[in-house]
């Protein structure tokens, strides 16, 4: 029996990067997985590759109607829903005084409002299933600030706070809610935002205790723990996987 046997999971932003790694890991451990994304080609390809345990659904996480359809389809095809991984996100670098309202709102709509709509959408099906686990992917930028990431940092702090409110409200329903805080992870989203596929991560890696950036699969392992019954007494918590980034302070040489 796998660690997620009997679990039915919906993972957002799952066509690539951390979401895709989580989808693969969850399926390996016995879960039925609804892969949700706006990248239809990538999402369908991943679902086809995983076979019977996986399906794909188009989901713009900032759209209420899309959420209703995605949850309804998950329940209809798999018979329920007891795990949600709110992973979808966008990253935007700009100085505070150069950040347009449109760019700020775009980040908030996807990262913050998307997580809110996701949590709200699964309360009833998870309650009907007797409980469940919500994993909200925040960031180390949800724990401390970083220059040039005002919108992203705001959204990730919000996810951290909403997680605690949801944990307090939903505990009596048997629904656990935790935030996951990755550090610098080597994904296409990060590479694109940092300048392209050939970006050099070594200057950042040298500042980390482990001396390297992380891989999507390492975040998937932590998401798996939070989705599984192994974390049955964990709710409202902050789970960090950052190579030691938050172990230091700004005076580190």
MARBA-3410 file (N, C-alpha, C, O; in Angstrom, 1 decimal):
253
0.8,-1.2,0.0,0.0,0.0,0.0,0.9,1.3,0.0,1.8,1.3,0.8 ~ 0.6,2.2,-0.9,1.3,3.5,-0.9,0.9,4.4,0.2,-0.1,4.2,0.9 ~ 1.8,5.4,0.4,1.5,6.3,1.5,0.3,7.2,1.3,-0.2,7.8,2.3 ~ -0.2,7.3,0.1,-1.4,8.1,-0.2,-2.5,7.2,-0.8,-3.4,7.7,-1.5 ~ -2.5,5.9,-0.5,-3.5,5.0,-0.9,-4.9,5.5,-0.4,-5.0,5.8,0.8
-5.9,5.6,-1.3,-7.2,6.1,-0.9,-7.4,7.6,-0.9,-8.5,8.1,-0.7 ~ -6.3,8.3,-1.2,-6.4,9.8,-1.3,-6.7,10.2,-2.7,-6.3,9.6,-3.7 ~ -7.5,11.3,-2.8,-7.9,11.9,-4.1,-7.4,13.3,-4.0,-7.9,14.1,-3.2 ~ -6.5,13.7,-4.9,-5.8,15.0,-4.8,-6.1,15.8,-6.0,-6.1,15.3,-7.1 ~ -6.2,17.1,-5.8,-6.3,18.1,-6.9,-5.0,19.0,-6.7,-4.9,19.6,-5.6
-4.2,19.1,-7.7,-3.0,19.9,-7.6,-3.0,21.0,-8.6,-3.1,20.7,-9.8 ~ -2.9,22.2,-8.2,-2.9,23.3,-9.2,-1.5,23.6,-9.7,-0.5,23.3,-9.0 ~ -1.4,24.3,-10.8,-0.1,24.6,-11.4,0.7,23.3,-11.6,2.0,23.3,-11.4 ~ 0.1,22.2,-12.0,0.7,20.9,-12.0,1.2,20.4,-13.3,1.7,19.3,-13.4 ~ 1.2,21.3,-14.3,1.7,20.9,-15.6,3.3,20.9,-15.7,3.8,20.2,-16.6
3.9,21.6,-14.8,5.4,21.6,-14.8,5.9,21.9,-13.4,5.1,22.2,-12.5 ~ 7.2,21.9,-13.2,7.8,22.4,-12.0,7.4,21.6,-10.8,7.3,20.4,-10.8 ~ 7.2,22.3,-9.7,6.9,21.7,-8.4,5.6,21.0,-8.5,5.5,19.9,-7.9 ~ 4.6,21.5,-9.2,3.3,20.9,-9.3,3.4,19.5,-10.0,2.8,18.6,-9.5 ~ 4.1,19.5,-11.1,4.3,18.2,-11.8,5.0,17.2,-11.0,4.7,16.0,-11.0
6.1,17.7,-10.3,6.8,16.7,-9.4,5.9,16.2,-8.3,6.0,15.0,-8.0 ~ 5.0,17.0,-7.8,4.1,16.5,-6.8,3.1,15.5,-7.4,2.8,14.5,-6.8 ~ 2.6,15.8,-8.6,1.6,14.9,-9.2,2.3,13.5,-9.4,1.6,12.5,-9.2 ~ 3.5,13.5,-9.9,4.2,12.2,-10.1,4.4,11.5,-8.8,4.1,10.3,-8.7 ~ 4.8,12.2,-7.8,5.1,11.6,-6.5,3.8,11.0,-5.9,3.8,9.9,-5.3
2.7,11.8,-5.9,1.4,11.4,-5.4,0.9,10.1,-6.1,0.5,9.2,-5.4 ~ 1.0,10.1,-7.4,0.5,8.9,-8.1,1.4,7.7,-7.8,0.8,6.6,-7.7 ~ 2.7,7.9,-7.6,3.5,6.8,-7.2,3.1,6.2,-5.9,3.3,5.0,-5.7 ~ 2.6,7.0,-5.0,2.2,6.6,-3.7,0.8,6.2,-3.5,0.3,6.1,-2.4 ~ 0.1,6.1,-4.7,-1.3,5.5,-4.6,-2.4,6.4,-4.7,-3.6,6.0,-4.6
-2.2,7.7,-4.9,-3.3,8.7,-4.9,-3.8,8.8,-6.3,-3.2,8.5,-7.3 ~ -5.1,9.1,-6.4,-5.7,9.6,-7.7,-5.5,11.1,-7.8,-5.8,11.8,-6.8 ~ -5.0,11.5,-8.9,-4.6,12.9,-9.0,-5.3,13.6,-10.2,-5.2,13.2,-11.3 ~ -5.9,14.8,-9.8,-6.4,15.7,-10.8,-5.4,16.8,-11.1,-5.1,17.6,-10.2 ~ -4.8,16.8,-12.2,-3.7,17.8,-12.6,-4.5,19.0,-13.1,-5.2,18.9,-14.1
-4.3,20.1,-12.5,-5.0,21.3,-12.9,-4.0,22.4,-13.3,-3.0,22.6,-12.6 ~ -4.3,23.1,-14.4,-3.3,24.1,-14.9,-4.0,24.9,-16.1,-5.1,24.5,-16.5 ~ -3.4,26.0,-16.5,-3.8,26.6,-17.7,-3.0,26.2,-18.9,-3.4,26.5,-20.1 ~ -2.0,25.4,-18.7,-1.2,24.9,-19.8,-1.8,23.5,-20.2,-1.4,22.5,-19.7 ~ -2.7,23.6,-21.1,-3.5,22.4,-21.5,-2.6,21.3,-22.1,-2.7,20.1,-21.8
-1.7,21.7,-23.0,-0.8,20.7,-23.6,0.1,20.0,-22.6,0.2,18.8,-22.6 ~ 0.7,20.8,-21.7,1.6,20.2,-20.7,0.8,19.4,-19.7,1.3,18.3,-19.3 ~ -0.3,19.8,-19.3,-1.1,19.1,-18.3,-1.6,17.8,-18.9,-1.6,16.8,-18.2 ~ -2.1,17.8,-20.1,-2.6,16.6,-20.7,-1.5,15.6,-20.9,-1.7,14.4,-20.7 ~ -0.3,16.1,-21.3,0.8,15.2,-21.6,1.2,14.5,-20.3,1.5,13.3,-20.3
1.2,15.2,-19.2,1.6,14.6,-17.9,0.6,13.6,-17.5,0.9,12.5,-17.0 ~ -0.7,14.0,-17.6,-1.8,13.0,-17.2,-1.7,11.7,-18.0,-1.8,10.7,-17.4 ~ -1.5,11.9,-19.3,-1.4,10.7,-20.1,-0.2,9.8,-19.7,-0.3,8.6,-19.8 ~ 0.9,10.5,-19.4,2.1,9.7,-19.0,1.9,9.0,-17.7,2.5,7.9,-17.5 ~ 1.1,9.5,-16.8,0.8,8.9,-15.5,-0.2,7.8,-15.6,-0.3,6.9,-14.7
-1.0,7.8,-16.6,-2.0,6.8,-16.8,-3.2,6.9,-16.0,-3.7,8.0,-15.7 ~ -3.8,5.7,-15.6,-5.1,5.6,-14.9,-5.2,6.5,-13.7,-6.3,7.0,-13.4 ~ -4.2,6.6,-12.8,-4.4,7.4,-11.6,-4.6,8.9,-11.8,-4.9,9.6,-10.9 ~ -4.4,9.4,-13.1,-4.4,10.9,-13.3,-5.3,11.3,-14.3,-5.6,10.6,-15.3 ~ -5.9,12.5,-14.2,-6.7,13.2,-15.2,-6.2,14.6,-15.2,-5.5,15.1,-14.3
-6.6,15.3,-16.3,-6.2,16.7,-16.4,-7.5,17.6,-16.5,-8.5,17.2,-17.2 ~ -7.5,18.8,-15.9,-8.6,19.7,-16.0,-8.0,21.1,-16.2,-7.1,21.5,-15.5 ~ -8.6,21.9,-17.1,-8.2,23.3,-17.2,-8.6,24.1,-16.0,-9.8,24.0,-15.6 ~ -7.7,24.8,-15.4,-8.1,25.6,-14.2,-7.3,26.9,-14.2,-6.1,26.9,-14.0 ~ -8.0,28.0,-14.3,-7.4,29.3,-14.0,-7.8,29.6,-12.6,-8.9,29.8,-12.3
-6.8,29.6,-11.7,-7.1,29.6,-10.3,-7.7,30.9,-9.8,-8.2,31.0,-8.7 ~ -7.6,32.0,-10.7,-8.2,33.2,-10.3,-9.7,33.3,-10.7,-10.3,34.3,-10.4 ~ -10.2,32.2,-11.2,-11.6,32.2,-11.8,-12.5,31.3,-10.9,-12.3,30.1,-10.8 ~ -13.5,31.9,-10.3,-14.4,31.1,-9.5,-15.1,30.0,-10.2,-15.2,28.9,-9.7 ~ -15.6,30.3,-11.4,-16.3,29.3,-12.2,-15.4,28.1,-12.5,-15.8,26.9,-12.5
-14.1,28.4,-12.9,-13.2,27.3,-13.2,-13.0,26.4,-12.0,-12.9,25.2,-12.1 ~ -12.9,27.0,-10.8,-12.7,26.3,-9.6,-13.9,25.3,-9.4,-13.8,24.2,-9.0 ~ -15.1,25.9,-9.6,-16.3,25.0,-9.4,-16.3,23.8,-10.3,-16.6,22.7,-9.9 ~ -15.9,24.1,-11.6,-15.9,23.0,-12.6,-14.8,22.0,-12.2,-15.0,20.8,-12.4 ~ -13.6,22.4,-11.8,-12.5,21.5,-11.5,-12.9,20.6,-10.3,-12.6,19.4,-10.3
-13.4,21.2,-9.3,-13.8,20.4,-8.1,-14.9,19.4,-8.4,-14.9,18.3,-8.1 ~ -15.9,19.9,-9.2,-17.0,19.1,-9.5,-16.5,17.9,-10.4,-17.0,16.7,-10.2 ~ -15.6,18.1,-11.3,-15.1,17.1,-12.1,-14.3,16.1,-11.3,-14.4,14.9,-11.5 ~ -13.5,16.6,-10.4,-12.7,15.7,-9.6,-13.6,14.7,-8.8,-13.3,13.5,-8.7 ~ -14.6,15.3,-8.2,-15.5,14.4,-7.4,-16.3,13.5,-8.3,-16.4,12.3,-7.9
-16.7,13.9,-9.5,-17.4,13.1,-10.4,-16.6,11.9,-10.9,-17.1,10.8,-11.0 ~ -15.3,12.2,-11.3,-14.5,11.2,-11.9,-13.8,10.2,-10.9,-13.6,9.1,-11.1 ~ -13.5,10.8,-9.7,-12.7,10.0,-8.7,-13.6,9.6,-7.5,-13.1,8.7,-6.7 ~ -14.7,10.2,-7.3,-15.6,9.8,-6.2,-15.4,10.6,-5.0,-16.0,10.2,-3.9 ~ -14.7,11.6,-5.0,-14.5,12.5,-3.8,-13.3,13.4,-4.0,-12.7,13.5,-5.1
-12.9,14.0,-2.9,-11.7,14.9,-2.9,-11.3,15.1,-1.4,-12.1,15.6,-0.6 ~ -10.0,14.7,-1.1,-9.6,14.9,0.3,-8.2,15.5,0.4,-7.6,15.6,1.5 ~ -7.6,15.9,-0.8,-6.3,16.6,-0.7,-6.3,17.7,-1.8,-6.7,17.5,-2.9 ~ -5.9,18.9,-1.3,-5.7,20.0,-2.3,-4.3,20.6,-2.1,-3.9,20.9,-1.0 ~ -3.6,20.7,-3.2,-2.3,21.4,-3.1,-2.4,22.7,-3.9,-2.5,22.6,-5.2
-2.5,23.8,-3.3,-2.6,25.1,-3.9,-1.1,25.5,-4.3,-0.5,26.2,-3.5 ~ -0.7,25.0,-5.5,0.7,25.3,-5.9,0.8,26.3,-7.0,1.9,26.9,-7.1 ~ -0.2,26.6,-7.7,-0.1,27.6,-8.8,0.4,28.9,-8.4,-0.1,29.4,-7.3 ~ 1.3,29.5,-9.1,1.8,30.8,-8.8,2.5,31.5,-9.9,3.0,30.8,-10.8 ~ 2.7,32.8,-9.8,3.5,33.5,-10.7,4.5,34.4,-10.0,4.3,34.7,-8.8
5.6,34.7,-10.6,6.7,35.5,-10.0,7.0,36.7,-10.9,7.1,36.6,-12.1 ~ 7.1,37.8,-10.2,7.4,39.1,-10.9,8.4,39.9,-10.2,8.1,40.3,-9.1 ~ 9.5,40.2,-10.9,10.6,41.0,-10.3,10.4,42.5,-10.8,10.3,42.7,-12.0 ~ 10.4,43.4,-9.8,10.4,44.8,-10.2,10.6,45.6,-8.9,10.2,45.2,-7.8 ~ 11.3,46.8,-9.0,11.4,47.7,-7.9,10.1,48.2,-7.5,9.2,48.4,-8.3
9.9,48.5,-6.2,8.6,49.0,-5.7,8.1,50.2,-6.6,6.9,50.2,-6.9 ~ 8.9,51.2,-6.8,8.5,52.4,-7.5,8.2,52.1,-9.0,7.7,53.0,-9.7 ~ 8.6,51.0,-9.5,8.4,50.6,-10.9,7.4,49.5,-11.1,7.2,49.1,-12.2 ~ 6.7,49.1,-10.0,5.7,48.1,-10.1,4.4,48.7,-10.5,3.8,49.5,-9.8 ~ 3.9,48.3,-11.6,2.6,48.8,-12.1,1.4,48.1,-11.3,1.6,47.0,-10.7
0.3,48.8,-11.2,-0.8,48.3,-10.5,-1.3,47.0,-11.2,-1.7,46.0,-10.5 ~ -1.2,47.0,-12.5,-1.6,45.8,-13.2,-0.8,44.6,-12.9,-1.3,43.5,-12.7 ~ 0.5,44.8,-12.8,1.4,43.7,-12.5,1.2,43.2,-11.0,1.2,42.0,-10.8 ~ 1.0,44.2,-10.1,0.8,43.8,-8.7,-0.5,43.0,-8.6,-0.5,42.0,-8.0 ~ -1.6,43.5,-9.3,-2.8,42.8,-9.2,-2.8,41.4,-9.8,-3.4,40.5,-9.4
-2.0,41.2,-10.9,-1.9,39.9,-11.6,-1.3,38.9,-10.6,-1.8,37.8,-10.5 ~ -0.2,39.3,-9.9,0.4,38.4,-8.9,-0.6,38.0,-7.8,-0.7,36.9,-7.4 ~ -1.3,39.0,-7.3,-2.2,38.8,-6.2,-3.3,37.9,-6.6,-3.8,37.0,-5.9 ~ -3.9,38.1,-7.8,-5.0,37.3,-8.3,-4.6,35.8,-8.4,-5.4,35.0,-8.0 ~ -3.5,35.6,-8.9,-3.1,34.2,-9.1,-2.6,33.5,-7.8,-3.2,32.5,-7.4
-1.7,34.2,-7.1,-1.1,33.6,-5.9,-2.0,33.6,-4.7,-2.2,32.6,-4.0 ~ -2.6,34.8,-4.4,-3.4,34.9,-3.2,-4.8,34.6,-3.4,-5.4,33.7,-2.6 ~ -5.5,35.2,-4.3,-6.9,34.9,-4.6,-7.1,33.5,-5.0,-8.0,32.8,-4.7 ~ -6.1,33.0,-5.8,-6.2,31.6,-6.2,-6.2,30.6,-5.1,-7.0,29.7,-5.1 ~ -5.3,30.9,-4.1,-5.3,30.0,-2.9,-6.6,30.1,-2.1,-7.1,29.1,-1.6
-7.1,31.4,-2.0,-8.4,31.6,-1.2,-9.5,30.8,-1.9,-10.2,30.1,-1.2 ~ -9.6,31.0,-3.2,-10.7,30.3,-3.9,-10.6,28.8,-3.8,-11.6,28.1,-3.7 ~ -9.3,28.3,-3.9,-9.1,26.9,-3.8,-9.6,26.3,-2.4,-10.3,25.3,-2.4 ~ -9.1,27.0,-1.4,-9.6,26.5,0.0,-11.1,26.5,0.1,-11.7,25.6,0.6 ~ -11.7,27.6,-0.3,-13.1,27.8,-0.2,-13.9,26.7,-1.0,-14.9,26.2,-0.5
-13.3,26.4,-2.2,-14.0,25.4,-3.0,-14.0,24.0,-2.5,-14.9,23.2,-2.9 ~ -13.0,23.6,-1.7,-12.9,22.2,-1.3,-13.5,22.0,0.1,-13.5,20.8,0.5 ~ -14.0,23.0,0.8,-14.5,22.8,2.2,-15.6,21.7,2.2,-15.6,20.8,3.0 ~ -16.6,21.9,1.3,-17.8,21.0,1.3,-17.4,19.6,0.9,-17.8,18.6,1.6 ~ -16.7,19.4,-0.3,-16.3,18.0,-0.6,-15.4,17.3,0.4,-15.5,16.1,0.6
-14.5,18.1,1.0,-13.7,17.5,2.0,-14.5,17.1,3.3,-14.2,16.1,3.9 ~ -15.4,18.0,3.6,-16.2,17.7,4.8,-17.0,16.4,4.5,-17.2,15.6,5.4 ~ -17.6,16.3,3.3,-18.4,15.1,2.9,-17.5,13.8,2.9,-18.0,12.8,3.2 ~ -16.2,14.0,2.7,-15.3,12.9,2.7,-14.8,12.5,4.1,-14.1,11.5,4.3 ~ -15.2,13.3,5.1,-14.8,13.0,6.5,-13.5,13.7,6.8,-12.9,13.5,7.9
-13.0,14.7,6.0,-11.8,15.4,6.3,-10.9,15.4,5.2,-11.2,14.9,4.1 ~ -9.7,16.0,5.4,-8.7,16.1,4.3,-7.6,17.0,4.7,-7.4,17.4,5.8 ~ -6.7,17.2,3.7,-5.5,18.0,3.9,-5.4,19.1,2.8,-5.5,18.7,1.6 ~ -5.2,20.3,3.2,-4.9,21.4,2.2,-3.5,21.8,2.4,-3.1,22.2,3.5 ~ -2.7,21.8,1.3,-1.3,22.2,1.4,-1.2,23.5,0.5,-1.4,23.5,-0.7
-1.0,24.6,1.2,-0.8,25.9,0.5,0.6,26.2,0.3,1.4,26.4,1.3 ~ 1.0,26.3,-0.9,2.5,26.5,-1.2,2.7,28.1,-1.1,2.3,28.8,-2.0 ~ 3.4,28.4,-0.1,3.8,29.8,0.1,5.3,29.9,-0.4,5.6,29.5,-1.5 ~ 6.2,30.4,0.4,7.6,30.6,0.0,8.4,31.1,1.2,7.8,31.5,2.2 ~ 9.7,31.1,1.1,10.5,31.8,2.1,10.1,33.3,2.1,10.3,34.0,3.1
9.6,33.8,0.9,9.2,35.2,0.9,7.9,35.3,1.6,7.4,36.5,1.7 ~ 7.3,34.3,2.1,6.2,34.4,3.0,6.6,34.5,4.5,5.8,34.6,5.4 ~ 7.9,34.4,4.7,8.5,34.5,6.0,9.3,35.7,6.2,9.4,36.2,7.4 ~ 9.9,36.2,5.2,10.7,37.4,5.2,10.7,38.1,3.8,10.4,37.4,2.9 ~ 11.0,39.4,3.8,11.0,40.1,2.5,12.2,39.9,1.7,13.2,39.4,2.2
12.0,40.2,0.4,13.2,40.2,-0.5,13.0,41.4,-1.5,11.9,41.6,-2.0 ~ 14.1,42.1,-1.7,14.0,43.2,-2.7,13.5,42.8,-4.0,13.7,41.7,-4.5 ~ 12.7,43.7,-4.7,12.2,43.6,-6.0,11.0,42.5,-6.1,10.7,42.1,-7.2 ~ 10.5,42.1,-5.0,9.4,41.1,-5.0,8.3,41.6,-4.1,7.7,40.8,-3.3 ~ 7.8,42.8,-4.3,6.8,43.4,-3.4,5.5,42.6,-3.6,4.9,42.3,-2.6
5.1,42.4,-4.8,3.8,41.7,-5.0,3.9,40.3,-4.6,3.0,39.7,-3.9 ~ 4.9,39.6,-5.0,5.1,38.2,-4.7,5.2,38.0,-3.2,4.5,37.1,-2.6 ~ 6.0,38.8,-2.5,6.1,38.7,-1.1,4.8,38.9,-0.4,4.4,38.2,0.6 ~ 4.0,40.0,-0.8,2.7,40.2,-0.2,1.8,39.0,-0.4,1.1,38.7,0.6 ~ 1.8,38.4,-1.5,0.9,37.3,-1.8,1.3,36.1,-0.9,0.4,35.3,-0.5
2.6,35.9,-0.8,3.0,34.7,0.0,2.9,34.9,1.5,2.6,33.9,2.2 ~ 3.0,36.1,2.0,2.6,36.4,3.4,1.1,36.1,3.6,0.7,35.6,4.6 ~ 0.3,36.6,2.6,-1.1,36.4,2.7,-1.5,34.9,2.8,-2.3,34.5,3.6 ~ -0.8,34.1,2.0,-1.1,32.6,2.0,-0.7,32.1,3.4,-1.5,31.2,3.9 ~ 0.4,32.5,3.9,0.7,32.0,5.3,-0.3,32.4,6.3,-0.7,31.6,7.2
-0.8,33.6,6.2,-1.9,34.0,7.2,-3.2,33.3,7.0,-3.8,32.9,7.9 ~ -3.6,33.2,5.7,-4.9,32.5,5.4,-4.9,31.1,5.8,-5.9,30.5,6.3 ~ -3.7,30.5,5.7,-3.5,29.1,6.2,-3.9,28.9,7.6,-4.6,28.0,8.0 ~ -3.5,29.9,8.5,-3.7,29.7,9.9,-5.2,30.0,10.2,-5.8,29.3,11.0 ~ -5.8,30.9,9.5,-7.3,31.1,9.7,-8.0,29.9,9.3,-8.9,29.4,10.0
-7.7,29.3,8.2,-8.4,28.2,7.7,-8.2,27.0,8.6,-9.1,26.2,8.8 ~ -7.0,26.8,9.1,-6.7,25.7,10.0,-7.6,25.8,11.3,-8.2,24.8,11.8 ~ -7.8,27.0,11.8,-8.6,27.2,13.0,-10.1,27.0,12.7,-10.8,26.4,13.5 ~ -10.5,27.4,11.5,-12.0,27.2,11.2,-12.3,25.8,10.8,-13.4,25.3,11.1 ~ -11.4,25.1,10.1,-11.7,23.8,9.5,-11.3,22.6,10.3,-11.6,21.5,10.0
-10.6,22.8,11.4,-10.2,21.7,12.2,-11.3,20.8,12.7,-11.2,19.6,12.8 ~ -12.4,21.4,13.1,-13.6,20.6,13.6,-14.2,19.8,12.5,-15.0,18.9,12.8 ~ -13.9,20.1,11.2,-14.4,19.3,10.1,-13.4,18.2,9.7,-13.6,17.4,8.8 ~ -12.3,18.1,10.4,-11.3,17.1,10.1,-10.4,17.5,9.0,-9.7,16.7,8.4 ~ -10.4,18.8,8.6,-9.6,19.3,7.5,-8.3,20.0,8.1,-8.5,21.0,8.8
-7.2,19.5,7.7,-5.9,20.1,8.1,-5.4,21.1,7.1,-5.6,20.8,5.9 ~ -4.8,22.2,7.5,-4.3,23.2,6.5,-2.9,23.7,7.0,-2.8,24.2,8.1 ~ -2.0,23.5,6.1,-0.6,23.8,6.4,0.0,24.6,5.2,-0.4,24.5,4.1 ~ 1.0,25.4,5.5,1.7,26.2,4.5,3.1,25.5,4.3,3.8,25.1,5.2 ~ 3.5,25.5,3.0,4.8,24.9,2.6,5.6,26.1,2.0,5.2,26.8,1.2
6.9,26.2,2.5,7.7,27.4,2.2,9.0,26.9,1.5,10.0,26.7,2.2 ~ 9.0,26.8,0.2,10.2,26.5,-0.5,11.1,27.7,-0.6,10.7,28.9,-0.5 ~ 12.4,27.4,-0.7,13.4,28.5,-0.9,13.7,28.5,-2.4,12.7,28.4,-3.2 ~ 14.9,28.7,-2.8,15.3,28.8,-4.2,15.2,27.4,-4.8,16.1,26.5,-4.6 ~ 14.2,27.2,-5.7,14.1,25.9,-6.4,14.3,26.1,-7.9,13.8,27.0,-8.5
15.0,25.1,-8.5,15.3,25.2,-9.9,14.1,24.8,-10.7,13.9,23.6,-11.0 ~ 13.2,25.7,-11.1,12.1,25.5,-11.9,12.1,26.4,-13.1,12.8,27.4,-13.1 ~ 11.3,26.1,-14.1,11.2,27.0,-15.3,10.7,28.4,-14.9,11.2,29.4,-15.4 ~ 9.7,28.4,-14.0,9.2,29.7,-13.6,10.3,30.6,-13.0,10.4,31.8,-13.3 ~ 11.1,30.1,-12.1,12.2,30.8,-11.5,13.3,31.2,-12.6,13.7,32.4,-12.6
13.6,30.3,-13.4,14.6,30.6,-14.5,14.1,31.7,-15.4,14.8,32.6,-15.8 ~ 12.8,31.6,-15.8,12.3,32.6,-16.7,12.3,34.0,-16.0,12.6,35.0,-16.7 ~ 11.9,34.0,-14.8,11.8,35.3,-14.1,13.2,35.9,-13.8,13.4,37.1,-13.7 ~ 14.2,35.0,-13.7,15.6,35.4,-13.4,16.4,35.7,-14.6,17.6,36.1,-14.5 ~ 15.9,35.5,-15.8,16.6,35.8,-17.0,16.7,34.8,-18.0,17.3,35.1,-19.1
16.2,33.6,-17.8,16.3,32.6,-18.9,16.8,31.3,-18.5,17.3,31.1,-17.3 ~ 16.8,30.3,-19.4,17.2,28.9,-19.1,18.6,28.8,-18.6,18.9,27.9,-17.9 ~ 19.5,29.7,-19.1,20.9,29.6,-18.8,21.3,30.4,-17.6,22.5,30.6,-17.3 ~ 20.4,30.8,-16.8,20.7,31.6,-15.6,21.7,30.9,-14.7,21.5,29.7,-14.5 ~ 22.6,31.6,-14.1,23.6,30.9,-13.2,23.2,31.1,-11.7,23.1,32.2,-11.2
22.8,29.9,-11.1,22.4,29.9,-9.7,23.5,29.9,-8.7,23.3,30.0,-7.5 ~ 24.8,29.7,-9.2,25.9,29.5,-8.2,26.1,30.6,-7.2,26.4,30.3,-6.1 ~ 25.9,31.9,-7.6,26.1,33.0,-6.5,25.0,32.8,-5.4,25.4,33.1,-4.2 ~ 23.8,32.4,-5.7,22.8,32.2,-4.7,23.2,30.9,-3.9,23.1,30.9,-2.7 ~ 23.6,29.9,-4.6,23.9,28.6,-3.9,25.0,28.8,-2.9,24.9,28.1,-1.8
25.9,29.6,-3.2,27.1,29.8,-2.2,26.6,30.4,-0.9,27.3,30.3,0.1 ~ 25.5,31.1,-0.9,25.0,31.7,0.3,24.1,30.8,1.1,23.7,31.1,2.3 ~ 23.8,29.6,0.6,23.0,28.6,1.4,23.8,27.6,2.1,24.9,27.2,1.7 ~ 23.2,27.2,3.3,24.0,26.2,4.1,24.3,25.0,3.4,25.4,24.4,3.6 ~ 23.4,24.5,2.5,23.7,23.3,1.8,24.5,23.5,0.5,24.9,22.5,-0.2
24.7,24.8,0.1,25.6,25.1,-1.0,25.0,24.8,-2.4,25.7,24.6,-3.3 ~ 23.7,24.6,-2.5,23.0,24.3,-3.7,21.6,24.8,-3.7,21.0,25.0,-2.6 ~ 21.0,25.0,-4.9,19.6,25.3,-5.0,18.8,23.9,-4.9,19.4,22.9,-5.1 ~ 17.5,24.0,-4.6,16.7,22.8,-4.5,16.1,22.4,-5.8,16.1,23.1,-6.8 ~ 15.6,21.1,-5.8,14.9,20.6,-6.9,13.5,20.4,-6.7,13.1,20.2,-5.5
12.6,20.4,-7.7,11.2,20.3,-7.5,10.8,19.0,-6.7,9.8,19.0,-5.9 ~ 11.5,17.9,-6.9,11.2,16.7,-6.3,11.3,16.8,-4.8,10.7,16.1,-4.0 ~ 12.2,17.6,-4.3,12.4,17.8,-2.9,11.3,18.5,-2.2,10.9,18.2,-1.1 ~ 10.6,19.4,-2.9,9.4,20.0,-2.4,8.2,19.0,-2.5,7.4,19.0,-1.6 ~ 8.2,18.2,-3.5,7.2,17.1,-3.6,7.2,16.2,-2.5,6.1,15.7,-2.0
8.4,15.8,-2.0,8.5,14.9,-0.8,7.8,15.6,0.4,7.1,14.9,1.2 ~ 8.0,16.8,0.6,7.4,17.5,1.8,5.8,17.6,1.6,5.1,17.5,2.5 ~ 5.4,17.9,0.3,4.0,18.0,0.1,3.3,16.6,0.3,2.2,16.6,0.8 ~ 4.0,15.6,-0.1,3.5,14.2,0.2,3.3,14.0,1.6,2.3,13.4,2.0 ~ 4.3,14.3,2.5,4.1,14.2,3.9,2.9,14.9,4.4,2.1,14.4,5.2
2.7,16.2,4.0,1.6,17.0,4.5,0.2,16.4,4.0,-0.8,16.6,4.6 ~ 0.2,15.8,2.8,-1.0,15.2,2.3,-1.4,13.9,2.9,-2.5,13.5,2.9 ~ -0.4,13.2,3.5,-0.6,11.9,4.0,-1.0,11.9,5.5,-1.0,13.0,6.1 ~ -1.4,10.8,5.9,-1.8,10.6,7.3,-0.6,10.7,8.3,-0.8,10.7,9.5 ~ 0.6,10.7,7.7,1.8,10.8,8.6,1.8,12.1,9.3,2.5,12.3,10.3
1.1,13.1,8.7,1.1,14.5,9.3,-0.2,14.7,10.0,-0.7,15.9,10.0 ~ -0.8,13.7,10.5,-2.2,13.8,11.1,-2.4,14.8,12.2,-3.5,15.2,12.5 ~ -1.3,15.1,12.9,-1.4,16.1,14.0,-0.8,17.5,13.6,-0.5,18.3,14.5 ~ -0.6,17.7,12.3,-0.1,19.0,11.9,-1.1,19.8,11.2,-1.7,19.4,10.2 ~ -1.4,21.0,11.7,-2.3,21.9,11.1,-1.9,23.3,11.5,-1.5,23.6,12.7
-2.1,24.3,10.6,-1.7,25.7,10.9,-0.2,25.9,10.9,0.2,26.9,11.4 ~ 0.5,24.9,10.5,2.0,25.0,10.6,2.7,25.5,9.3,2.1,25.7,8.3 ~ 3.9,25.9,9.5,4.8,26.4,8.4,5.9,25.4,8.2,6.7,25.1,9.1 ~ 6.0,24.8,7.1,7.0,23.7,6.8,7.9,24.3,5.7,7.6,24.6,4.6 ~ 9.2,24.4,6.1,10.2,25.1,5.3,11.2,24.1,4.7,11.7,23.2,5.3
11.4,24.3,3.4,12.4,23.5,2.6,13.2,24.5,1.8,12.9,24.8,0.7 ~ 14.3,25.0,2.4,15.0,26.1,1.8,16.5,26.0,1.8,17.2,27.0,1.5 ~ 17.1,24.9,2.1,18.5,24.7,2.0,19.3,25.5,3.1,20.5,25.7,3.0 ~ 18.5,26.0,4.1,19.1,26.9,5.1,19.0,28.4,4.9,19.6,29.1,5.6 ~ 18.2,28.8,3.9,18.2,30.2,3.6,17.7,31.0,4.8,18.2,32.1,5.0
16.7,30.5,5.5,16.1,31.3,6.7,16.9,31.0,8.0,16.4,31.5,9.0 ~ 18.0,30.3,7.9,18.7,30.0,9.2,19.7,31.2,9.5,20.3,31.2,10.5 ~ 19.8,32.1,8.6,20.8,33.2,8.7,20.1,34.5,8.8,18.9,34.6,8.9 ~ 20.9,35.6,8.7,20.3,37.0,8.7,21.2,37.8,7.7,22.1,37.3,7.0 ~ 20.8,39.0,7.5,21.4,39.8,6.4,22.9,40.1,6.6,23.5,40.6,5.6
23.4,39.8,7.7,24.9,40.1,7.9,25.8,39.0,7.5,27.0,39.0,7.6 ~ 25.2,37.9,7.0,26.0,36.8,6.6,26.9,37.2,5.4,26.5,37.9,4.5 ~ 28.2,36.8,5.5,29.2,37.1,4.6,29.3,36.1,3.5,30.1,36.2,2.5
END
